[in-house]
Amino acid sequence: MDFNFTEEQQLLRKTVRRYVDDRILPNIAKWDAEGGFDPEVWKELAELGFMGTCIPEQYGGSGMDYNALAILCEELERGDTAFRTAVSVHTGLNSLTLLQWGTEEQKQKYLIPQAKGEKVGAFGLTEPGAGSDVAAMGSTAIRNGEYYVLNGQKTWISLCDSADHFLVFAYTDKSKKHHGISAFIVERTMPGFSSRAIKNKYGIKAGNTGELFFEDIRVPVANLLGEEGEGFKIAMSALDNGRFTVAAGAVGLIQACMEASVAYCEERSTFGKPIGQHQLVQQMIARMEAGYQMSRLLVYRAGEMKNTGQRNTRETSLAKWQACDFANQAADDAFQIHGAYGYSDDYPVARFLRNSKAPVIYEGTREIHTIMQAEYVLGYRQDKPLSNMLPSWPFDENV
């Protein structure tokens, strides 16, 4: 693997970092306290080409590789997890799934405007009684002529109030369990659709998260993604992409924790010397650096496998599990280094700690990934090639 970034990737990193420094960092404390960020940010992200970073140019994207998407997510989460989450959901879970599984008509209608940033996409899998146990979902889609009648509820859905399109999973035949789940493209404007934000969250307060409700929504048969019964397989392939972006974002959060901690070490002294000269503080800084370097290696290995069209469920799972755990530890250490000032909004570390917890849970809990990795080692789990794979990079006109 080549660990050197291309000129294009280096320019992307500089561009995102400049945007984060100029636009997000001066405003994030206010947005976090208010429970939402300026809607103009969406337009700005689109104008910079961030909404379709690794989508082929023929479908409205920038045509960059999957590690460019990792760079984008890493730098955005250095600003705040809410912005990485937006890209994770819009690009990682929705747009890349459309690229992988959509018909040409679906790509023209939904993927292109999403990649251009004209429309926002989201993902609806989790339900009040169905998280890690996907088969416990209660949503149903019953075919009636040229439509499916969709009923049910989803929860903890990022971009619930701001997205235009949703990938929604529901049973078309509950007797088949996992093999009876199908995937649909649902538009916000379809009669019977409604959403409601969840207030007073512990973390990622600047992000929009909530519930979706489906009451006899008539979804055209043309909006079925893949074939009937392929929904579980489609959802798992989507999570390979979403988990990749979450892992990359966690790298950015570790970096943010280190930057804040180093800055505080330079301004705070105890017992007659800067706190950075105390060995136990150095231990925490060293732990952040180790987590940062190891996480980046895991993320970019998974990205290179995506670039070359290889199945990467195992590698992405490991990257997501470890990077999110390292980020949670880094945030806790950063808080500890700041001592009582960690409780003050004058410093960002309390926000880092609050934000670091959700990624340990969503898109596969720490416990799910632990089991997955053990089963790979023991030989209980083996990945078969998917019938549909993401196109390898560089993309060509036959994507």
C-alpha positions as CSV (number, residue, x, y, z in Angstrom):
1,M,0.0,0.0,0.0
2,D,1.2,3.5,-0.9
3,F,0.9,5.7,2.3
4,N,1.6,8.9,0.4
5,F,-1.4,11.1,-0.4
6,T,-1.9,12.3,-4.0
7,E,-1.8,16.0,-4.7
8,E,-5.6,15.9,-5.1
9,Q,-6.0,14.3,-1.7
10,Q,-3.6,16.8,-0.1
11,L,-5.6,19.7,-1.7
12,L,-8.8,18.2,-0.4
13,R,-7.5,17.9,3.2
14,K,-6.3,21.6,3.1
15,T,-9.7,22.7,1.7
16,V,-11.7,20.9,4.3
17,R,-9.4,22.0,7.1
18,R,-9.7,25.6,6.0
19,Y,-13.5,25.3,5.9
20,V,-13.6,23.7,9.4
21,D,-11.2,26.4,10.8
22,D,-13.1,29.3,9.2
23,R,-16.7,28.2,9.4
24,I,-17.3,25.4,11.9
25,L,-14.9,26.0,14.8
26,P,-15.9,29.7,15.4
27,N,-19.6,28.7,15.5
28,I,-19.8,25.1,16.8
29,A,-20.3,26.0,20.5
30,K,-23.3,28.1,19.6
31,W,-24.7,25.5,17.2
32,D,-24.2,22.8,19.8
33,A,-26.0,24.8,22.4
34,E,-28.9,25.7,20.1
35,G,-29.3,22.1,18.9
36,G,-28.7,22.6,15.2
37,F,-26.3,24.2,12.7
38,D,-26.9,26.9,10.1
39,P,-28.8,25.4,7.1
40,E,-26.5,27.4,4.8
41,V,-23.8,24.9,5.6
42,W,-25.5,22.4,3.3
43,K,-25.2,24.8,0.4
44,E,-21.5,25.5,1.3
45,L,-20.7,21.8,1.5
46,A,-22.3,21.3,-1.9
47,E,-20.5,24.2,-3.5
48,L,-17.2,22.7,-2.3
49,G,-18.1,19.3,-3.8
50,F,-18.2,17.5,-0.5
51,M,-21.6,15.9,-1.0
52,G,-20.4,13.6,-3.7
53,T,-16.7,13.2,-3.0
54,C,-16.4,9.6,-4.2
55,I,-19.3,9.4,-6.5
56,P,-18.4,9.1,-10.2
57,E,-18.5,12.3,-12.2
58,Q,-21.2,10.9,-14.6
59,Y,-23.5,10.8,-11.6
60,G,-22.8,14.3,-10.4
61,G,-19.9,13.6,-8.0
62,S,-16.2,14.6,-7.8
63,G,-14.9,11.1,-8.9
64,M,-12.3,10.9,-6.2
65,D,-11.4,7.7,-4.5
66,Y,-12.8,6.2,-1.2
67,N,-9.8,7.4,0.9
68,A,-10.7,10.9,-0.2
69,L,-14.1,10.3,1.5
70,A,-12.1,9.2,4.6
71,I,-10.1,12.4,4.5
72,L,-13.3,14.5,4.3
73,C,-14.9,12.7,7.2
74,E,-11.7,12.9,9.3
75,E,-11.4,16.6,8.8
76,L,-15.1,17.3,9.3
77,E,-15.2,15.5,12.6
78,R,-12.2,17.4,13.8
79,G,-14.7,20.3,13.7
80,D,-17.6,18.4,15.1
81,T,-19.2,15.0,14.8
82,A,-22.5,16.4,13.5
83,F,-20.9,17.4,10.2
84,R,-19.2,14.0,9.7
85,T,-22.5,12.3,10.6
86,A,-24.2,14.3,7.9
87,V,-21.7,13.1,5.2
88,S,-21.7,9.5,6.6
89,V,-25.5,9.3,6.2
90,H,-25.9,11.2,3.0
91,T,-22.9,9.7,1.1
92,G,-21.8,6.6,3.0
93,L,-25.2,5.1,3.8
94,N,-27.4,6.5,1.0
95,S,-25.6,7.7,-2.1
96,L,-23.1,4.9,-2.2
97,T,-25.9,2.3,-1.8
98,L,-27.7,3.9,-4.7
99,L,-24.5,3.7,-6.7
100,Q,-24.1,0.0,-5.8
101,W,-27.7,-1.3,-6.1
102,G,-29.7,1.3,-8.0
103,T,-31.1,1.0,-11.5
104,E,-29.9,3.6,-14.0
105,E,-33.3,5.3,-13.7
106,Q,-32.9,5.5,-9.9
107,K,-29.4,6.9,-10.2
108,Q,-30.6,9.6,-12.6
109,K,-33.5,10.6,-10.5
110,Y,-32.0,10.3,-7.0
111,L,-28.2,9.9,-7.0
112,I,-27.3,12.7,-9.3
113,P,-29.1,15.5,-7.4
114,Q,-27.7,14.0,-4.1
115,A,-24.1,14.0,-5.4
116,K,-24.5,17.6,-6.5
117,G,-25.9,18.5,-3.1
118,E,-29.2,19.6,-4.6
119,K,-31.0,17.0,-2.5
120,V,-30.1,15.3,0.8
121,G,-30.3,11.6,1.4
122,A,-30.8,9.6,4.7
123,F,-31.1,6.0,5.9
124,G,-33.9,4.3,7.8
125,L,-33.1,0.9,9.3
126,T,-33.3,1.2,13.2
127,E,-36.6,0.9,14.9
128,P,-37.7,1.3,18.6
129,G,-37.6,-2.5,19.0
130,A,-35.0,-3.3,16.3
131,G,-31.4,-2.2,16.5
132,S,-28.7,-4.8,16.4
133,D,-31.5,-7.4,15.8
134,V,-32.6,-6.2,12.4
135,A,-35.0,-9.1,11.9
136,A,-37.1,-7.7,14.8
137,M,-38.3,-4.7,12.7
138,G,-42.0,-4.1,12.4
139,S,-42.2,-2.0,9.3
140,T,-44.1,-3.6,6.4
141,A,-44.5,-2.9,2.7
142,I,-47.4,-4.8,1.1
143,R,-47.6,-4.7,-2.7
144,N,-50.8,-3.4,-4.2
145,G,-50.6,-3.2,-8.0
146,E,-47.9,-0.7,-9.0
147,Y,-47.3,0.4,-5.4
148,Y,-46.1,-0.9,-2.1
149,V,-48.2,0.3,0.9
150,L,-45.6,1.2,3.6
151,N,-46.4,1.3,7.3
152,G,-44.1,1.5,10.3
153,Q,-41.7,3.6,12.3
154,K,-38.0,4.3,12.4
155,T,-35.9,5.9,15.2
156,W,-32.5,7.5,15.8
157,I,-32.5,8.5,12.1
158,S,-29.9,11.2,11.3
159,L,-31.1,14.0,9.1
160,C,-34.7,13.0,9.9
161,D,-36.0,16.6,9.4
162,S,-33.6,17.8,6.7
163,A,-33.3,14.9,4.2
164,D,-35.3,14.8,1.0
165,H,-34.8,11.1,0.2
166,F,-34.7,8.1,2.6
167,L,-33.5,4.5,2.1
168,V,-36.1,2.6,4.1
169,F,-36.2,-1.1,5.0
170,A,-39.4,-3.0,5.6
171,Y,-40.8,-6.6,5.5
172,T,-42.4,-7.6,2.2
173,D,-42.7,-11.2,3.5
174,K,-42.2,-11.6,7.3
175,S,-42.3,-15.4,7.1
176,K,-38.9,-15.4,5.4
177,K,-37.3,-13.4,8.3
178,H,-34.0,-11.8,7.0
179,H,-34.8,-12.9,3.5
180,G,-38.2,-11.2,3.5
181,I,-36.8,-7.6,4.0
182,S,-36.8,-5.2,1.1
183,A,-35.4,-1.7,0.5
184,F,-37.2,1.3,-0.8
185,I,-36.5,4.9,-1.8
186,V,-39.0,7.0,0.0
187,E,-39.5,10.7,-0.6
188,R,-40.4,13.2,2.1
189,T,-43.2,14.6,0.0
190,M,-45.0,11.2,-0.3
191,P,-48.4,11.4,1.5
192,G,-48.3,9.6,4.9
193,F,-44.7,10.5,5.7
194,S,-43.8,12.5,8.8
195,S,-40.8,13.0,11.0
196,R,-40.1,14.2,14.5
197,A,-36.7,15.3,16.0
198,I,-35.4,13.8,19.2
199,K,-34.6,16.6,21.6
200,N,-32.2,16.8,24.6
201,K,-29.7,14.2,23.3
202,Y,-26.5,13.5,25.3
203,G,-24.2,14.3,22.4
204,I,-24.0,15.4,18.7
205,K,-26.4,18.1,19.7
206,A,-25.7,20.2,16.5
207,G,-27.0,17.3,14.4
208,N,-30.6,16.5,13.5
209,T,-31.7,13.1,14.8
210,G,-35.2,11.7,15.2
211,E,-38.0,9.5,14.2
212,L,-39.8,8.7,10.9
213,F,-43.4,7.6,10.6
214,F,-45.0,5.8,7.6
215,E,-48.8,5.7,7.4
216,D,-50.1,3.9,4.3
217,I,-47.4,5.5,2.1
218,R,-47.9,4.5,-1.5
219,V,-44.3,3.8,-2.7
220,P,-44.0,3.1,-6.5
221,V,-42.7,-0.3,-7.5
222,A,-40.0,1.7,-9.4
223,N,-38.7,2.8,-6.0
224,L,-37.8,-0.8,-4.9
225,L,-34.0,-0.9,-4.5
226,G,-32.7,-4.2,-5.7
227,E,-35.1,-7.2,-5.7
228,E,-37.7,-8.1,-3.2
229,G,-36.0,-9.9,-0.3
230,E,-32.6,-8.3,-0.9
231,G,-33.1,-5.6,1.7
232,F,-31.0,-7.2,4.5
233,K,-28.1,-7.8,2.1
234,I,-28.4,-4.2,0.8
235,A,-28.5,-2.8,4.4
236,M,-25.3,-4.8,5.4
237,S,-23.5,-3.5,2.3
238,A,-24.6,0.0,3.2
239,L,-23.2,-0.4,6.7
240,D,-19.8,-1.4,5.2
241,N,-19.7,2.1,3.7
242,G,-21.3,3.9,6.7
243,R,-18.9,2.2,9.2
244,F,-16.0,3.2,7.0
245,T,-16.9,6.9,7.3
246,V,-17.6,6.6,11.0
247,A,-14.1,5.1,11.6
248,A,-12.5,7.9,9.5
249,G,-14.4,10.5,11.5
250,A,-13.2,9.0,14.8
251,V,-9.6,9.6,13.6
252,G,-10.5,13.3,13.3
253,L,-12.0,13.3,16.8
254,I,-8.8,11.8,18.2
255,Q,-6.8,14.6,16.4
256,A,-9.1,17.2,17.9
257,C,-8.6,15.8,21.4
258,M,-4.8,15.9,20.9
259,E,-4.8,19.5,19.6
260,A,-6.9,20.7,22.5
261,S,-4.8,18.8,25.1
262,V,-1.5,20.0,23.7
263,A,-2.8,23.6,23.7
264,Y,-3.9,23.2,27.3
265,C,-0.6,21.7,28.4
266,E,1.1,24.8,27.1
267,E,-1.1,27.2,29.1
268,R,-1.5,25.3,32.4
269,S,1.2,24.8,35.0
270,T,1.1,22.8,38.3
271,F,3.7,22.2,40.9
272,G,6.0,24.7,39.2
273,K,6.0,23.3,35.7
274,P,3.8,22.9,32.6
275,I,1.4,20.0,33.1
276,G,2.8,18.4,29.9
277,Q,6.0,17.6,31.8
278,H,4.1,15.4,34.2
279,Q,4.5,11.7,33.2
280,L,0.9,10.7,33.7
281,V,-0.3,13.5,31.4
282,Q,2.3,12.4,28.9
283,Q,0.9,8.9,29.2
284,M,-2.5,10.2,28.1
285,I,-1.1,12.2,25.3
286,A,0.9,9.1,24.1
287,R,-2.2,7.0,24.3
288,M,-4.0,9.4,22.0
289,E,-1.1,9.4,19.5
290,A,-1.1,5.6,19.4
291,G,-4.8,5.4,18.9
292,Y,-4.6,8.0,16.2
293,Q,-1.9,6.3,14.2
294,M,-3.4,2.8,14.5
295,S,-6.9,4.0,13.6
296,R,-5.6,5.8,10.5
297,L,-3.8,2.7,9.3
298,L,-7.0,0.5,9.7
299,V,-9.2,3.1,7.9
300,Y,-6.9,3.6,4.9
301,R,-6.4,-0.1,4.5
302,A,-10.2,-0.5,4.3
303,G,-10.3,2.4,1.9
304,E,-7.7,0.8,-0.4
305,M,-9.7,-2.4,-0.4
306,K,-12.7,-0.4,-1.5
307,N,-10.6,1.3,-4.2
308,T,-9.7,-2.1,-5.6
309,G,-13.2,-3.6,-5.5
310,Q,-12.5,-6.1,-2.7
311,R,-15.1,-7.2,-0.1
312,N,-14.1,-5.3,3.1
313,T,-16.7,-6.2,5.7
314,R,-14.1,-7.7,8.1
315,E,-11.6,-4.9,7.7
316,T,-14.2,-2.1,8.0
317,S,-15.7,-3.6,11.1
318,L,-12.3,-3.7,12.8
319,A,-11.5,-0.1,11.8
320,K,-14.9,1.1,13.1
321,W,-14.7,-0.8,16.4
322,Q,-11.1,0.2,17.2
323,A,-11.2,3.8,15.9
324,C,-14.4,4.6,17.9
325,D,-13.0,3.0,21.0
326,F,-9.8,4.9,20.7
327,A,-11.8,8.2,20.1
328,N,-13.9,7.6,23.2
329,Q,-10.7,7.0,25.3
330,A,-9.0,10.0,23.8
331,A,-12.0,12.2,24.7
332,D,-12.0,10.9,28.2
333,D,-8.3,11.5,28.5
334,A,-8.6,15.0,27.1
335,F,-11.3,15.8,29.6
336,Q,-9.1,14.5,32.4
337,I,-6.1,16.6,31.3
338,H,-8.3,19.7,31.5
339,G,-9.4,18.8,35.0
340,A,-12.2,21.0,36.3
341,Y,-12.0,23.1,33.2
342,G,-13.3,20.2,31.3
343,Y,-16.7,21.1,32.6
344,S,-16.5,24.6,31.1
345,D,-17.9,25.5,27.7
346,D,-14.8,27.7,27.3
347,Y,-13.0,24.4,26.3
348,P,-14.3,21.9,23.7
349,V,-13.4,18.7,25.5
350,A,-16.8,18.1,27.2
351,R,-18.4,18.2,23.7
352,F,-15.7,15.8,22.5
353,L,-16.6,13.4,25.3
354,R,-20.3,13.6,24.6
355,N,-19.9,13.2,20.9
356,S,-17.6,10.2,21.2
357,K,-20.1,7.9,22.8
358,A,-22.7,7.6,20.0
359,P,-20.3,6.2,17.4
360,V,-19.4,3.4,19.8
361,I,-23.1,2.4,19.6
362,Y,-24.5,3.1,16.2
363,E,-23.7,1.2,12.9
364,G,-22.8,-1.9,15.0
365,T,-22.2,-1.6,18.7
366,R,-18.8,-2.4,20.2
367,E,-20.2,-5.7,21.2
368,I,-21.4,-6.6,17.7
369,H,-18.0,-5.9,16.2
370,T,-16.3,-7.8,18.9
371,I,-18.4,-10.9,18.1
372,M,-17.8,-10.4,14.3
373,Q,-14.0,-10.3,14.7
374,A,-14.0,-13.4,17.0
375,E,-16.2,-15.3,14.5
376,Y,-13.8,-14.4,11.6
377,V,-10.8,-15.7,13.6
378,L,-12.7,-18.8,14.6
379,G,-13.9,-19.5,11.1
380,Y,-17.6,-19.2,12.0
381,R,-18.0,-16.2,9.7
382,Q,-16.9,-16.0,6.1
383,D,-17.7,-13.3,3.6
384,K,-18.9,-14.2,0.2
385,P,-18.6,-11.9,-2.8
386,L,-21.7,-9.7,-3.2
387,S,-23.7,-9.9,-6.4
388,N,-23.3,-6.1,-6.5
389,M,-20.1,-4.5,-5.5
390,L,-19.1,-0.9,-5.4
391,P,-17.1,0.1,-8.5
392,S,-13.4,0.1,-8.0
393,W,-11.5,3.4,-8.5
394,P,-10.7,5.1,-10.8
395,F,-14.2,5.1,-12.1
396,D,-14.9,4.8,-15.8
397,E,-17.9,5.6,-18.0
398,N,-19.2,2.0,-17.6
399,V,-19.8,2.3,-13.9
